[in-house]
Amino acid sequence: MSIFRHFSKIIAVTSVAAVLLVACGNPMQEAGQTADTGPAASAQQRSAAAGDLPQVPEHMVNNTMYQIFYWDSYPGLWSDLPAMAQPLAEAGITSMWLPPAAKAMNGTFSVGYDVYDFWDLGEFDQKGTVPTRYGTRAELENALSALDGLGIDAYYDVVFNHRMGADSQQYVPGIGERWTQFDLHGRQVHYTPERWGYLYHDFAWDWTAFNGLDGQLFPDKWWGNTFHFPYLMGNDVDYNRQDVRHEMKAWGEWIIDDIGFSGFRMDAIAHVDTDFTRNWINHVQWATEDDVFFVAEAWVGDISGYLDAVNTPHLMAFDFNLREDFVNLSSGSKDMRWWGGLANSHHAGRAVTFIDNHDTSRAGNPYGMPQVINYKNQAYAYILMREHGVPTVFARDWDEFGMAPTLSRLVEARRYFAYGPGHETSANTDAVYTYVREGLADVPGTGLVMLISGRDWGGQQEFWINAHQPNTEFYDYTGNVDGTITTNGDGYANFRVNMSESTGWSVWVPVDGQGSDPEPGIGWEQAYFRGTPNSWGTTDMEQVSPGVWQVTADFTGQENPRFKIDRFGDWTENYPEQDYLIETAGTYVITFNDSTTDISIELQENDDPIVDPGDEITLRMTVDVGHGNSLYFTGSTEELSNWGTGVEGTWTSGNVWEVTINDPGSFEWKTRIGPTGGEGQGWESGGNHTHENLHPAHQGW
């Protein structure tokens, strides 16, 4: 999945004056440093007038996402969206997260998360209205066409977890009358056997399509294999059913191919069956020629763990952990040297970073969320200039809170200058964070030096920083600091930042697009191979010539084999941005050039196709069997003893037992309990499990 999208526009803006107050000394400072030659605005105006802003190729333009709504905002959005999107596209927004578009329980009064009919996008008279809160299907499709014309991809906000607004009650055995019968006129029209073939199933959305309601599990149901607690709200959808899964696959294809969306924001997805999530994402990506964007709202402590559990390279995730750093930044006492979150992990390339959204920043703060009030521009500078991940700009910040003038400058800086390898610098202090983008060797004028202040002390501080562009004149694109700075022959100069909450962020960029080519690297001291063959550990690569490194790695017998090259062994600098995927099993010689970051692979032993992950499967069951006992897996295949005493499973943390077998296709299975090292004796209660659910809930003994 590429984070690059199309956009080009030239804009000029004004500057804010500041006074140099504090200098941080360094004995190397004398060489190459020039005095101020004029205000930052003059430098930018020269660039704009000459048309010399960097000409970044369309396919390389950074993806910058905009959340176009906040809670209870913008009724009638679809008809207003084309005009709203124009200035956003001009600033550099390349993708847009739209609110849930399907008919919801409360009709035009619903923001959309109480979803009723997935197939009604404002087309049918249901819940007292034809249009949704945001308009009709025709208006939506017109808006999507306008966004496409502006070079903006649109992402659908999908709520898989539940359905709400049942049309009538049903008797649920052993429980009583419950609101579980859904009529769904949109589904009746668009989900048909003629259109969907094998993905069509003739079933009703009644109580049997759900696991439970109001936290109460329905008979002969289990919650599924969820990463977070399984019941959240509403009628909890049963993704253990193949017909339900297939309908959702058909719907996903329809949203991309028929309606015109380019991706999905997946609401509350950690509460949804993990196996369904993986299979649905892989199916939708397989079914279209487009590069589909998928981002998870997994509001969990271990977001990396969630991505590992879903185990598909197509999925990104919102970086809730990094937002905690921005909460600390807002206090004015954060140590600016240390940052966490997904963006600073081995999954950095799969982070979707943000400051606030419709849940964290809502009138009245109903969830009691810690707020990011201060240093918000600094937080946006952090996510917009970094090398890895996709940053998100929030409509409430842009619109209601009046941050559009400063945010548009930062979005423009990302659009034109935030390219090339990124580095945190040794100049960082507890009060100031600094970060460099080296720029692209074949696009003059790219690259930047970012400084953000986390203190409101007044005055300025300056820092001796290697911009990786020697003999290059820089100016502050934000306009917060006046003047220009010229680097010396080694690429170093003193870069300044205001020590204030109100203007304490600077993005220094080359003047007039003139910059020299990024400084040639002197070569890495070491390169490390990290990937599935070594369980993402660090394997030293051999330097076979200046700047060229090699390693031999065996990618046989692995699910989703992939790797990266790490410079320091700590994930602070690694390539490529997204994991390098291996498509054919075998042993490879991997070659890496540390000056161009190019990677080449050469298959050494065989050209057997990678085995489909389905060729080997792992059955799992979470249950406490007591001291001295083991869990045994049995079923309708020879490898599972053909309903005999079973195969002894392996215990893993959390009382999860597992056994890996060759995938026999369609089969049924259950578990038995017996003494460790013996054979299965007692049987699990309830019905048989199937190949459709490899980690169901245990049904008791």
C-alpha positions as CSV (number, residue, x, y, z in Angstrom):
1,M,0.0,0.0,0.0
2,S,1.5,3.2,-1.1
3,I,1.4,6.3,1.0
4,F,2.0,8.5,-2.0
5,R,-0.8,10.2,-3.9
6,H,-1.2,12.9,-6.6
7,F,-1.3,16.6,-6.0
8,S,0.5,19.8,-7.2
9,K,-0.1,23.4,-6.3
10,I,2.0,26.5,-5.5
11,I,1.0,28.8,-2.6
12,A,2.7,31.8,-0.8
13,V,2.1,32.9,2.8
14,T,3.3,35.4,5.4
15,S,5.8,35.2,8.2
16,V,5.9,36.1,11.9
17,A,8.9,38.0,13.3
18,A,11.0,36.6,16.2
19,V,14.1,37.7,18.1
20,L,17.2,35.5,18.6
21,L,17.8,35.3,22.3
22,V,19.7,32.1,23.2
23,A,22.5,30.4,21.4
24,C,23.8,26.9,22.0
25,G,27.5,26.8,21.3
26,N,29.5,24.3,19.3
27,P,33.1,24.5,18.2
28,M,32.2,23.5,14.6
29,Q,29.7,26.3,14.1
30,E,32.0,28.8,12.5
31,A,32.2,27.1,9.1
32,G,29.4,27.7,6.6
33,Q,27.0,29.7,8.8
34,T,25.7,33.0,7.2
35,A,23.9,35.9,8.7
36,D,20.2,36.5,8.0
37,T,19.7,37.8,4.5
38,G,16.0,38.7,4.7
39,P,12.6,37.6,6.0
40,A,11.4,34.1,5.4
41,A,8.4,35.4,3.4
42,S,10.8,37.0,0.9
43,A,12.5,33.7,0.3
44,Q,9.2,31.9,-0.1
45,Q,7.8,34.6,-2.5
46,R,10.9,34.2,-4.6
47,S,10.3,30.5,-4.8
48,A,6.6,30.9,-5.7
49,A,7.2,33.6,-8.2
50,A,9.8,31.6,-10.0
51,G,7.7,28.4,-9.9
52,D,10.6,26.8,-8.1
53,L,8.8,24.8,-5.4
54,P,10.1,21.2,-5.7
55,Q,8.5,19.3,-8.5
56,V,7.9,16.0,-6.8
57,P,6.7,13.2,-9.2
58,E,3.0,12.5,-8.8
59,H,3.5,8.9,-7.7
60,M,5.8,10.0,-4.9
61,V,3.7,12.7,-3.3
62,N,3.1,12.0,0.4
63,N,-0.3,10.8,1.5
64,T,-1.9,13.2,4.0
65,M,-5.3,12.3,5.3
66,Y,-8.1,14.6,6.4
67,Q,-11.0,13.6,8.7
68,I,-13.8,15.6,7.2
69,F,-16.2,15.5,10.1
70,Y,-16.5,15.6,13.9
71,W,-19.4,14.7,16.1
72,D,-22.7,16.1,15.0
73,S,-21.1,18.2,12.3
74,Y,-21.9,19.0,8.7
75,P,-25.4,17.7,8.0
76,G,-25.8,17.6,4.2
77,L,-22.1,17.0,3.9
78,W,-22.2,15.2,0.5
79,S,-23.5,18.2,-1.4
80,D,-21.1,20.6,0.4
81,L,-18.0,18.4,0.0
82,P,-16.7,19.4,-3.4
83,A,-16.4,23.1,-2.4
84,M,-15.0,22.1,1.0
85,A,-12.4,19.9,-0.5
86,Q,-11.0,22.4,-3.0
87,P,-8.8,24.4,-0.5
88,L,-7.8,21.2,1.2
89,A,-6.5,19.8,-2.1
90,E,-4.6,23.0,-2.7
91,A,-2.9,22.7,0.7
92,G,-1.8,19.2,0.0
93,I,-4.5,16.9,1.4
94,T,-4.5,13.7,-0.7
95,S,-7.0,11.4,1.1
96,M,-10.2,11.9,3.1
97,W,-11.8,9.9,5.9
98,L,-15.6,10.3,5.4
99,P,-18.2,9.6,8.1
100,P,-20.2,6.3,8.0
101,A,-22.3,6.5,4.8
102,A,-24.9,3.8,5.4
103,K,-28.5,4.2,6.7
104,A,-28.4,4.2,10.5
105,M,-30.9,3.6,13.3
106,N,-32.0,7.2,13.8
107,G,-32.1,8.3,10.1
108,T,-31.0,11.8,9.5
109,F,-30.3,12.3,13.3
110,S,-27.6,9.6,13.2
111,V,-23.9,10.4,12.9
112,G,-23.7,6.9,11.4
113,Y,-22.2,4.5,13.9
114,D,-25.6,3.0,14.9
115,V,-25.6,1.3,11.4
116,Y,-28.7,-0.4,10.2
117,D,-28.5,-1.3,6.5
118,F,-25.0,-1.5,4.9
119,W,-26.5,-1.5,1.4
120,D,-28.5,1.7,1.8
121,L,-26.3,4.7,1.2
122,G,-29.3,7.2,1.1
123,E,-31.4,5.4,-1.5
124,F,-34.3,3.8,0.2
125,D,-37.1,5.0,2.5
126,Q,-36.0,3.5,5.8
127,K,-35.9,4.9,9.3
128,G,-38.1,7.7,8.3
129,T,-35.9,9.1,5.5
130,V,-34.4,8.4,2.1
131,P,-31.2,10.4,2.6
132,T,-28.8,9.8,5.5
133,R,-27.6,12.7,7.7
134,Y,-25.2,13.5,5.0
135,G,-27.4,13.2,1.9
136,T,-28.5,10.8,-0.8
137,R,-26.5,8.1,-2.6
138,A,-26.5,10.3,-5.8
139,E,-25.0,13.2,-3.8
140,L,-22.4,10.9,-2.3
141,E,-21.3,9.6,-5.7
142,N,-21.1,13.1,-7.0
143,A,-18.9,14.1,-4.1
144,L,-16.7,11.1,-4.7
145,S,-16.3,12.1,-8.3
146,A,-15.3,15.6,-7.3
147,L,-12.8,14.3,-4.8
148,D,-11.3,12.1,-7.5
149,G,-11.0,15.1,-9.8
150,L,-9.0,16.9,-7.0
151,G,-6.7,13.9,-6.5
152,I,-8.2,13.0,-3.2
153,D,-8.9,9.4,-2.2
154,A,-12.0,8.7,-0.1
155,Y,-12.1,6.3,2.8
156,Y,-15.3,4.6,4.0
157,D,-15.9,4.4,7.8
158,V,-17.2,0.9,8.2
159,V,-18.8,-0.4,11.4
160,F,-18.5,-4.2,11.3
161,N,-19.0,-4.8,15.0
162,H,-22.8,-4.4,15.3
163,R,-26.2,-3.6,13.8
164,M,-28.8,-1.3,15.4
165,G,-32.4,-0.4,14.8
166,A,-34.1,-3.8,14.3
167,D,-37.6,-3.6,12.8
168,S,-39.3,-6.2,14.9
169,Q,-38.8,-8.5,17.8
170,Q,-38.2,-12.3,17.7
171,Y,-38.3,-15.0,20.2
172,V,-34.7,-16.1,21.0
173,P,-34.8,-19.6,22.5
174,G,-34.2,-19.7,26.2
175,I,-34.0,-15.9,26.4
176,G,-37.3,-14.4,25.2
177,E,-38.4,-11.6,22.9
178,R,-35.5,-9.5,21.5
179,W,-35.2,-6.8,18.8
180,T,-33.3,-8.8,16.3
181,Q,-35.3,-8.9,13.0
182,F,-33.9,-6.5,10.3
183,D,-35.8,-5.9,7.0
184,L,-33.1,-4.1,5.1
185,H,-34.6,-2.9,1.8
186,G,-31.2,-1.8,0.4
187,R,-29.8,-5.3,1.0
188,Q,-32.8,-6.8,-0.8
189,V,-32.0,-4.7,-4.0
190,H,-28.2,-4.8,-4.1
191,Y,-27.3,-8.2,-2.6
192,T,-28.6,-10.6,-5.2
193,P,-27.5,-14.0,-6.6
194,E,-27.2,-12.6,-10.1
195,R,-24.7,-9.9,-8.9
196,W,-22.7,-11.9,-6.4
197,G,-22.6,-15.6,-7.4
198,Y,-20.8,-17.7,-4.8
199,L,-20.8,-14.8,-2.4
200,Y,-24.6,-14.8,-2.3
201,H,-26.5,-16.7,0.4
202,D,-30.2,-16.7,1.0
203,F,-30.4,-15.9,4.7
204,A,-32.2,-13.4,6.9
205,W,-30.7,-10.9,9.3
206,D,-32.5,-12.3,12.3
207,W,-31.3,-13.4,15.7
208,T,-29.3,-16.2,14.2
209,A,-27.0,-13.7,12.4
210,F,-25.9,-12.3,15.7
211,N,-23.9,-13.6,18.7
212,G,-25.8,-11.7,21.3
213,L,-27.5,-8.5,22.4
214,D,-26.9,-6.3,25.4
215,G,-24.0,-8.5,26.5
216,Q,-26.1,-11.7,26.6
217,L,-24.8,-14.5,24.5
218,F,-27.5,-16.3,22.3
219,P,-27.9,-20.1,22.5
220,D,-25.3,-22.2,20.6
221,K,-23.2,-19.0,19.9
222,W,-19.7,-17.9,20.9
223,W,-18.3,-14.4,20.7
224,G,-15.5,-15.3,18.3
225,N,-11.7,-14.7,18.3
226,T,-11.5,-11.0,19.2
227,F,-8.3,-9.2,20.3
228,H,-10.2,-6.9,22.7
229,F,-13.3,-7.7,24.8
230,P,-15.9,-9.2,22.4
231,Y,-19.2,-7.5,23.2
232,L,-19.3,-3.7,22.7
233,M,-22.8,-2.7,21.8
234,G,-25.9,-3.4,19.7
235,N,-26.6,-6.7,18.0
236,D,-23.2,-8.2,17.9
237,V,-22.6,-9.7,14.4
238,D,-21.8,-13.4,14.1
239,Y,-18.8,-13.7,11.9
240,N,-18.5,-17.4,12.6
241,R,-21.1,-17.8,9.9
242,Q,-19.8,-18.2,6.4
243,D,-22.9,-16.6,4.8
244,V,-22.4,-13.4,6.9
245,R,-18.7,-13.3,6.0
246,H,-19.5,-13.8,2.3
247,E,-22.1,-11.0,2.3
248,M,-19.6,-8.6,3.8
249,K,-17.0,-9.6,1.2
250,A,-19.5,-8.8,-1.5
251,W,-20.3,-5.5,0.2
252,G,-16.6,-4.5,0.4
253,E,-16.2,-5.1,-3.4
254,W,-19.3,-3.0,-4.0
255,I,-18.0,-0.1,-2.0
256,I,-14.7,0.0,-3.9
257,D,-15.8,-1.0,-7.5
258,D,-19.3,0.3,-7.7
259,I,-19.5,3.3,-5.3
260,G,-16.0,4.6,-5.8
261,F,-14.2,4.6,-2.4
262,S,-10.5,3.9,-2.2
263,G,-10.2,2.5,1.3
264,F,-11.7,1.8,4.7
265,R,-11.4,3.2,8.2
266,M,-12.5,0.2,10.4
267,D,-14.4,1.2,13.5
268,A,-13.9,-0.6,16.8
269,I,-12.3,-3.4,14.8
270,A,-10.5,-5.0,17.8
271,H,-13.9,-6.1,19.1
272,V,-14.5,-8.0,15.8
273,D,-13.4,-11.5,15.1
274,T,-9.7,-11.3,14.1
275,D,-9.8,-14.1,11.5
276,F,-12.8,-12.4,9.8
277,T,-10.9,-9.1,9.7
278,R,-7.8,-10.7,8.1
279,N,-9.8,-12.7,5.5
280,W,-12.1,-9.8,4.6
281,I,-9.1,-7.4,4.1
282,N,-7.2,-9.9,2.0
283,H,-10.3,-10.7,-0.1
284,V,-11.2,-7.0,-0.8
285,Q,-7.6,-6.3,-1.8
286,W,-7.5,-9.5,-4.0
287,A,-10.8,-8.6,-5.7
288,T,-9.7,-5.2,-7.0
289,E,-6.9,-3.9,-9.1
290,D,-6.8,-0.8,-6.9
291,D,-4.4,-0.4,-4.0
292,V,-6.9,-0.3,-1.2
293,F,-6.2,1.6,2.1
294,F,-7.2,-0.1,5.3
295,V,-6.7,1.5,8.8
296,A,-7.9,-0.1,12.1
297,E,-9.3,1.8,15.0
298,A,-7.9,-0.6,17.6
299,W,-8.2,1.3,20.8
300,V,-5.9,-1.1,22.7
301,G,-2.7,-0.8,24.6
302,D,-0.7,-3.1,22.3
303,I,-1.4,-1.9,18.8
304,S,1.6,-3.7,17.4
305,G,0.2,-6.9,19.0
306,Y,-3.1,-6.3,17.3
307,L,-1.4,-5.9,13.9
308,D,0.5,-9.1,14.5
309,A,-2.7,-10.9,15.4
310,V,-4.5,-9.9,12.3
311,N,-1.4,-10.7,10.3
312,T,-2.0,-9.1,7.0
313,P,0.4,-6.6,5.4
314,H,-2.4,-4.5,4.0
315,L,-3.7,-3.2,7.4
316,M,-2.5,0.0,9.1
317,A,-3.6,1.3,12.5
318,F,-4.3,4.6,14.2
319,D,-1.5,5.4,16.7
320,F,-3.4,5.9,19.9
321,N,-0.2,5.4,21.9
322,L,1.6,8.3,20.2
323,R,-1.4,10.5,21.0
324,E,-0.5,9.9,24.7
325,D,2.8,11.7,24.0
326,F,0.8,14.7,22.6
327,V,-1.3,14.8,25.8
328,N,2.0,15.0,27.8
329,L,3.3,17.7,25.3
330,S,0.1,19.7,26.0
331,S,1.1,19.9,29.7
332,G,4.3,21.8,28.8
333,S,6.6,19.5,30.7
334,K,7.2,16.6,28.2
335,D,10.7,15.4,27.8
336,M,11.1,16.1,24.0
337,R,13.9,13.5,23.6
338,W,11.6,10.4,24.0
339,W,8.7,9.5,21.9
340,G,6.7,6.2,21.7
341,G,3.8,4.8,19.8
342,L,3.5,2.7,16.7
343,A,5.3,5.4,14.7
344,N,8.5,4.6,16.7
345,S,8.2,0.8,16.5
346,H,9.0,-1.8,14.0
347,H,5.5,-1.2,12.6
348,A,6.3,2.5,12.0
349,G,5.3,2.3,8.3
350,R,1.9,1.0,9.3
351,A,1.1,3.9,11.7
352,V,-1.7,6.4,10.9
353,T,-0.9,9.2,13.2
354,F,-3.3,11.8,14.6
355,I,-3.8,14.4,17.3
356,D,-7.5,14.2,17.8
357,N,-10.7,12.7,16.2
358,H,-14.4,12.7,16.7
359,D,-14.1,10.6,19.9
360,T,-11.1,12.2,21.6
361,S,-12.3,15.8,20.9
362,R,-16.0,16.1,21.3
363,A,-18.1,18.8,22.9
364,G,-18.5,18.0,26.6
365,N,-15.8,15.3,26.4
366,P,-18.3,12.5,27.2
367,Y,-15.6,9.8,27.3
368,G,-13.5,11.8,29.7
369,M,-10.5,11.7,27.3
370,P,-7.3,13.5,28.2
371,Q,-7.2,16.6,26.0
372,V,-4.6,18.0,23.7
373,I,-5.1,21.7,24.2
374,N,-1.7,23.3,24.1
375,Y,1.3,22.8,21.7
376,K,-1.1,21.4,19.1
377,N,0.7,22.9,16.2
378,Q,3.9,21.4,17.4
379,A,2.1,18.0,17.5
380,Y,1.0,18.4,14.0
381,A,4.5,19.4,12.9
382,Y,5.7,16.2,14.4
383,I,3.4,13.9,12.5
384,L,3.4,15.8,9.2
385,M,7.2,15.9,8.8
386,R,8.1,12.3,9.8
387,E,9.2,9.7,7.3
388,H,7.0,6.9,8.3
389,G,3.2,6.6,8.6
390,V,0.2,8.6,7.3
391,P,-0.7,11.7,9.3
392,T,-4.3,12.8,9.8
393,V,-5.6,16.3,10.0
394,F,-8.8,16.7,12.0
395,A,-11.7,18.9,10.7
396,R,-12.6,20.3,14.1
397,D,-9.0,21.6,14.5
398,W,-9.0,23.1,11.0
399,D,-12.5,24.5,11.1
400,E,-14.1,25.1,14.6
401,F,-10.8,25.8,16.4
402,G,-9.5,28.0,13.6
403,M,-6.1,26.3,13.0
404,A,-6.4,26.3,9.2
405,P,-3.8,29.0,8.6
406,T,-1.1,27.2,10.5
407,L,-2.1,23.7,9.5
408,S,-2.2,24.6,5.8
409,R,1.4,25.7,6.0
410,L,2.4,22.5,7.7
411,V,0.5,20.4,5.2
412,E,2.2,22.3,2.3
413,A,5.6,21.7,3.9
414,R,4.8,18.0,3.9
415,R,3.6,18.1,0.3
416,Y,6.7,19.8,-1.1
417,F,9.6,19.1,1.2
418,A,9.1,16.1,3.6
419,Y,11.0,13.5,1.5
420,G,14.0,11.3,1.9
421,P,15.4,9.4,4.9
422,G,14.4,10.9,8.2
423,H,16.6,11.3,11.3
424,E,16.2,12.4,14.8
425,T,19.3,14.5,15.7
426,S,21.7,14.5,18.6
427,A,20.7,18.1,19.2
428,N,17.5,17.1,20.9
429,T,17.0,18.3,24.5
430,D,14.2,17.9,27.0
431,A,12.7,21.1,25.7
432,V,13.2,20.9,21.9
433,Y,12.8,18.1,19.4
434,T,14.7,18.2,16.1
435,Y,14.2,16.1,13.0
436,V,15.8,16.1,9.5
437,R,14.6,14.8,6.1
438,E,17.5,14.5,3.7
439,G,15.4,15.1,0.6
440,L,15.4,13.3,-2.7
441,A,18.6,13.1,-4.8
442,D,16.7,13.6,-8.0
443,V,14.3,16.3,-6.8
444,P,16.2,19.5,-6.0
445,G,14.8,21.6,-3.2
446,T,13.3,18.7,-1.1
447,G,14.4,18.0,2.4
448,L,13.9,19.9,5.7
449,V,15.0,20.6,9.2
450,M,12.1,20.6,11.7
451,L,12.4,22.0,15.3
452,I,9.5,22.0,17.8
453,S,9.6,23.5,21.2
454,G,7.8,22.0,24.2
455,R,8.4,25.0,26.5
456,D,6.9,28.5,26.7
457,W,10.1,30.2,28.0
458,G,10.2,33.1,25.5
459,G,13.1,34.0,23.1
460,Q,14.7,31.6,20.8
461,Q,17.2,28.7,20.9
462,E,19.5,27.5,18.1
463,F,20.9,24.1,17.4
464,W,23.9,22.9,15.4
465,I,22.3,20.3,13.0
466,N,23.4,18.4,10.0
467,A,20.8,19.1,7.3
468,H,22.5,16.6,5.0
469,Q,22.6,19.3,2.3
470,P,25.9,21.2,2.2
471,N,26.2,24.8,1.0
472,T,22.4,25.2,0.9
473,E,20.3,28.3,2.0
474,F,17.3,27.5,4.1
475,Y,14.3,29.5,5.3
476,D,11.5,28.7,7.8
477,Y,8.5,27.7,5.7
478,T,6.1,28.3,8.7
479,G,7.2,32.0,8.8
480,N,7.7,31.7,12.6
481,V,11.4,32.6,12.4
482,D,12.8,35.3,10.1
483,G,15.9,35.2,7.9
484,T,17.8,32.5,6.1
485,I,20.5,30.1,7.1
486,T,23.2,28.6,4.9
487,T,24.8,25.3,5.7
488,N,28.5,24.7,5.5
489,G,30.4,22.3,3.3
490,D,29.5,19.4,5.6
491,G,25.8,20.3,5.7
492,Y,25.8,21.8,9.2
493,A,24.3,25.1,10.4
494,N,22.6,26.6,13.4
495,F,18.8,26.3,13.0
496,R,16.5,28.4,15.3
497,V,13.2,27.9,16.9
498,N,11.0,30.1,19.1
499,M,10.7,28.9,22.7
500,S,6.9,29.6,22.9
501,E,3.7,27.6,22.7
502,S,2.2,30.0,20.2
503,T,5.0,30.0,17.5
504,G,7.4,27.3,18.7
505,W,7.6,25.2,15.6
506,S,9.8,25.8,12.5
507,V,10.3,23.8,9.3
508,W,13.5,25.0,7.5
509,V,13.5,24.2,3.8
510,P,15.8,25.1,0.9
511,V,15.3,28.5,-0.7
512,D,14.1,28.8,-4.3
513,G,14.2,25.0,-4.8
514,Q,18.0,25.5,-5.2
515,G,19.3,23.1,-2.6
516,S,22.3,20.9,-3.5
517,D,21.7,17.3,-3.9
518,P,21.4,15.6,-0.6
519,E,24.8,15.0,0.9
520,P,26.4,11.7,-0.3
521,G,26.5,9.3,2.7
522,I,29.9,8.2,4.0
523,G,28.4,4.8,4.2
524,W,26.8,2.9,7.1
525,E,29.0,1.3,9.7
526,Q,26.7,-1.7,9.8
527,A,23.5,-3.0,8.3
528,Y,21.1,-5.5,9.9
529,F,18.7,-7.9,8.3
530,R,15.4,-8.2,10.1
531,G,12.5,-10.3,9.0
532,T,10.5,-13.5,9.4
533,P,13.5,-15.8,8.9
534,N,15.1,-14.5,12.1
535,S,11.9,-13.7,13.9
536,W,12.6,-10.0,13.4
537,G,15.9,-10.2,15.3
538,T,19.1,-8.6,14.0
539,T,21.5,-10.4,11.7
540,D,24.6,-8.6,10.6
541,M,24.9,-8.1,6.9
542,E,28.3,-8.4,5.2
543,Q,29.8,-5.3,3.4
544,V,30.8,-6.6,0.0
545,S,31.9,-3.2,-1.4
546,P,31.6,0.4,-0.2
547,G,28.0,1.1,0.7
548,V,26.8,-2.4,-0.5
549,W,25.7,-5.0,2.0
550,Q,24.6,-8.6,1.6
551,V,23.0,-11.4,3.5
552,T,21.6,-14.8,2.7
553,A,18.2,-15.6,4.2
554,D,15.9,-18.7,4.0
555,F,12.2,-17.8,3.4
556,T,10.8,-21.4,3.2
557,G,8.0,-22.7,5.4
558,Q,6.9,-19.2,6.6
559,E,3.5,-17.5,6.5
560,N,3.6,-14.0,4.9
561,P,7.5,-14.0,4.5
562,R,9.0,-10.5,4.6
563,F,11.9,-8.4,5.8
564,K,13.5,-5.0,6.3
565,I,17.0,-3.6,6.5
566,D,17.8,-1.8,9.8
567,R,20.7,0.7,10.1
568,F,21.3,0.7,13.8
569,G,19.4,-2.4,15.0
570,D,16.9,-0.3,16.9
571,W,14.3,0.5,14.2
572,T,15.2,4.2,14.2
573,E,16.2,4.0,10.5
574,N,15.0,1.1,8.3
575,Y,14.1,0.3,4.7
576,P,11.9,-0.1,2.8
577,E,9.1,2.0,4.4
578,Q,6.8,-1.0,4.2
579,D,8.0,-4.6,4.7
580,Y,9.6,-6.2,1.6
581,L,7.3,-9.1,0.7
582,I,8.7,-12.4,-0.6
583,E,6.4,-14.0,-3.2
584,T,8.3,-17.2,-4.0
585,A,9.7,-19.5,-1.3
586,G,13.4,-20.3,-1.2
587,T,16.8,-19.0,0.0
588,Y,17.8,-15.6,-1.2
589,V,20.8,-13.4,-1.4
590,I,19.7,-9.9,-0.4
591,T,21.7,-6.9,-1.5
592,F,21.2,-3.4,0.0
593,N,22.8,-0.1,-1.2
594,D,23.0,2.2,1.8
595,S,23.4,5.4,-0.3
596,T,20.3,4.8,-2.6
597,T,18.5,2.4,-0.2
598,D,17.8,0.2,-3.2
599,I,17.2,-3.5,-2.4
600,S,17.7,-6.4,-4.8
601,I,17.0,-10.1,-4.1
602,E,18.3,-13.2,-5.9
603,L,16.7,-16.6,-5.5
604,Q,19.3,-19.3,-4.8
605,E,17.8,-22.6,-4.3
606,N,14.3,-23.2,-5.8
607,D,11.4,-21.5,-7.5
608,D,8.5,-23.3,-5.7
609,P,5.5,-21.0,-5.2
610,I,5.0,-19.8,-1.6
611,V,2.5,-22.2,0.0
612,D,-0.8,-20.6,0.5
613,P,-1.2,-19.9,4.2
614,G,-4.2,-22.2,4.0
615,D,-1.9,-25.2,3.4
616,E,-1.0,-25.2,7.1
617,I,-3.4,-24.1,9.8
618,T,-3.3,-23.7,13.6
619,L,-6.2,-24.7,15.8
620,R,-6.4,-22.8,19.0
621,M,-8.6,-23.1,22.1
622,T,-8.4,-20.9,25.3
623,V,-9.3,-23.0,28.3
624,D,-7.8,-23.8,31.8
625,V,-7.5,-27.6,32.0
626,G,-6.0,-27.8,35.5
627,H,-2.6,-29.0,36.8
628,G,-1.4,-32.3,35.2
629,N,-3.8,-32.2,32.3
630,S,-3.5,-31.2,28.6
631,L,-5.9,-30.3,25.9
632,Y,-6.3,-32.7,23.0
633,F,-7.6,-31.8,19.5
634,T,-9.6,-34.3,17.6
635,G,-11.7,-34.2,14.5
636,S,-12.8,-35.6,11.1
637,T,-9.3,-35.9,9.6
638,E,-6.6,-38.5,10.0
639,E,-4.2,-35.9,11.3
640,L,-6.7,-35.2,14.2
641,S,-7.1,-39.0,14.9
642,N,-10.5,-39.3,13.1
643,W,-12.5,-38.5,16.2
644,G,-10.2,-40.6,18.3
645,T,-8.4,-39.7,21.5
646,G,-6.9,-36.7,19.7
647,V,-3.5,-34.9,19.3
648,E,-2.0,-33.3,22.4
649,G,-1.9,-29.5,22.0
650,T,0.9,-27.1,23.1
651,W,0.2,-24.7,25.9
652,T,1.0,-21.0,25.3
653,S,0.5,-17.9,27.5
654,G,-3.0,-17.0,28.5
655,N,-4.1,-20.7,28.7
656,V,-4.2,-20.8,24.9
657,W,-3.7,-24.4,23.6
658,E,-2.8,-24.9,19.9
659,V,-1.9,-27.5,17.4
660,T,-0.7,-27.0,13.8
661,I,-1.9,-29.4,11.0
662,N,-2.0,-29.5,7.2
663,D,-5.1,-27.8,6.0
664,P,-7.5,-30.6,4.9
665,G,-10.1,-28.2,3.6
666,S,-13.6,-28.7,5.0
667,F,-13.6,-30.5,8.4
668,E,-15.0,-30.5,11.9
669,W,-13.2,-30.7,15.2
670,K,-13.6,-30.5,19.0
671,T,-11.3,-30.7,22.0
672,R,-10.8,-33.4,24.7
673,I,-9.2,-33.2,28.1
674,G,-6.8,-35.8,29.4
675,P,-3.6,-36.3,31.4
676,T,-0.4,-34.7,30.1
677,G,1.5,-37.2,27.9
678,G,-1.5,-39.5,27.7
679,E,-4.6,-39.2,25.6
680,G,-7.8,-37.3,25.4
681,Q,-10.6,-38.6,27.6
682,G,-13.4,-36.1,28.5
683,W,-15.2,-34.4,25.6
684,E,-15.9,-30.7,25.1
685,S,-19.6,-30.0,25.3
686,G,-21.8,-28.4,22.5
687,G,-21.6,-28.7,18.8
688,N,-18.6,-29.4,16.6
689,H,-16.4,-26.6,15.5
690,T,-15.6,-26.2,11.8
691,H,-12.7,-25.2,9.6
692,E,-14.4,-21.8,9.4
693,N,-13.4,-20.9,13.0
694,L,-9.9,-21.8,14.1
695,H,-10.1,-20.2,17.6
696,P,-13.7,-20.5,18.9
697,A,-14.8,-20.1,22.4
698,H,-14.6,-23.3,24.5
699,Q,-18.1,-24.7,25.2
700,G,-17.3,-26.3,28.6
701,W,-16.9,-30.0,29.6
